[in-house]
Amino acid sequence: MKHRAKRSDVVGIEIAPLIDIVFILLIFFVVTSTFIRESELEIELPTTVSASASGFEDSIEINISASNDIRIGGAVVTEPTVEAVAAQLRAFTDVTTNRRVIVRADAAAQHQTVVRALDAANLLGLSQVNLITMHSDG
């Protein structure tokens, strides 16, 4: 009679099913994840080509300083909210005509202050908004 060789039962983890499960989980999370929009504002970035000065004659100028003070036509906006900036714009100009708005912001100004100025112009229906930048020879 032959004796069978004793077989040792070694328990091991099989890698192939584990890799399959990991890939299925990866596909699940990629498909079900939501992607956040990178930009909520659609802004056409200015170029560094010099514009003619004649295009800015009948315009409203909004200046934003490094300390986030907003000035419209030389008058300081006391409360830096969208509604206050819109009220100052309304008092400064006849908003029935779609005049060009020029936003000049200091490089150290907070982006939120610039967005408030843009929102105020949008609130009044002023759609011709330009952001003025300085050309660097860099």
C-alpha positions in Angstrom: 0.0 0.0 0.0 1.2 3.4 -0.9 1.4 6.1 1.6 0.3 9.4 0.6 2.6 12.2 1.2 1.4 14.5 3.8 0.2 17.7 2.3 0.6 20.8 4.3 -2.2 23.3 4.0 -0.5 26.6 3.6 -3.0 29.5 3.7 -2.0 32.4 1.5 -3.6 35.5 0.0 -4.2 35.3 -3.6 -3.2 38.6 -5.3 -5.2 38.4 -8.5 -8.6 38.8 -6.9 -7.3 41.5 -4.6 -6.0 43.5 -7.6 -9.4 43.1 -9.3 -11.2 44.5 -6.3 -8.9 47.4 -6.1 -9.4 48.3 -9.8 -13.1 48.0 -9.4 -13.1 50.4 -6.4 -10.9 52.8 -8.3 -13.2 52.8 -11.3 -16.2 53.3 -9.0 -14.7 56.3 -7.3 -13.6 57.9 -10.6 -17.0 57.5 -12.2 -19.1 58.7 -9.2 -16.9 61.6 -8.1 -18.0 65.1 -8.9 -15.6 67.5 -10.5 -15.5 71.1 -9.2 -15.4 73.9 -11.7 -12.0 75.6 -11.7 -13.5 79.0 -12.4 -16.9 80.5 -11.5 -16.2 83.7 -13.4 -15.9 83.8 -17.2 -13.2 86.5 -17.6 -11.4 87.3 -20.8 -7.8 87.9 -19.8 -6.3 91.1 -21.0 -3.4 91.1 -23.4 -0.3 93.2 -23.2 -0.9 95.0 -26.5 -1.3 98.7 -26.0 -4.9 99.9 -26.4 -5.7 103.3 -27.8 -6.7 105.9 -25.2 -9.7 107.0 -27.3 -11.6 103.9 -26.4 -11.8 104.8 -22.7 -13.2 108.4 -22.9 -16.8 107.6 -21.8 -16.0 105.1 -19.1 -16.4 104.6 -15.3 -13.2 104.0 -13.5 -13.1 101.8 -10.4 -9.8 102.0 -8.5 -8.9 99.4 -5.9 -5.9 100.2 -3.7 -3.5 97.8 -1.9 -5.4 98.3 1.3 -8.7 97.2 -0.5 -10.2 100.7 -0.6 -12.6 101.1 -3.5 -12.8 104.5 -5.3 -15.4 105.2 -8.0 -14.8 108.5 -9.8 -12.6 109.7 -6.9 -15.2 109.0 -4.3 -14.4 106.4 -1.7 -16.9 103.6 -1.1 -17.4 103.5 2.7 -18.7 100.0 2.9 -17.0 97.4 0.6 -20.1 95.3 -0.1 -21.5 94.5 -3.5 -24.6 96.5 -2.8 -22.7 99.6 -1.6 -20.4 99.5 -4.7 -23.5 99.1 -6.9 -25.2 102.1 -5.2 -22.0 104.2 -5.7 -21.9 103.2 -9.4 -25.6 104.0 -9.8 -25.1 107.5 -8.2 -22.0 108.1 -10.3 -23.4 107.4 -13.7 -26.5 106.9 -15.8 -26.7 103.1 -15.9 -29.3 103.1 -18.6 -26.5 103.5 -21.1 -24.1 100.6 -21.2 -20.9 102.5 -20.4 -17.5 100.8 -20.2 -16.3 100.0 -16.7 -12.5 100.0 -16.1 -11.3 98.2 -13.0 -7.8 99.2 -11.9 -6.7 97.0 -9.0 -3.4 97.1 -7.2 -1.4 93.9 -7.4 -1.6 93.6 -3.6 -5.4 94.0 -3.5 -7.4 91.0 -2.4 -9.2 89.1 -5.2 -12.5 89.2 -3.3 -12.5 93.0 -3.5 -12.0 92.9 -7.3 -14.8 90.3 -7.5 -17.1 92.6 -5.5 -16.5 95.4 -8.0 -17.2 93.0 -10.9 -20.3 91.8 -9.3 -21.6 95.3 -8.7 -21.1 96.2 -12.4 -22.9 93.0 -13.3 -25.7 93.7 -10.9 -26.4 97.0 -12.7 -26.2 95.3 -16.1 -22.9 96.9 -17.1 -21.4 94.3 -19.3 -18.4 96.1 -20.8 -15.9 95.5 -18.0 -12.2 95.8 -18.5 -9.5 94.8 -16.1 -6.4 97.0 -16.5 -3.0 95.5 -16.0 0.5 96.9 -16.1 2.8 95.6 -18.8 6.0 94.2 -17.4 9.1 94.1 -19.6 10.2 91.0 -17.6 
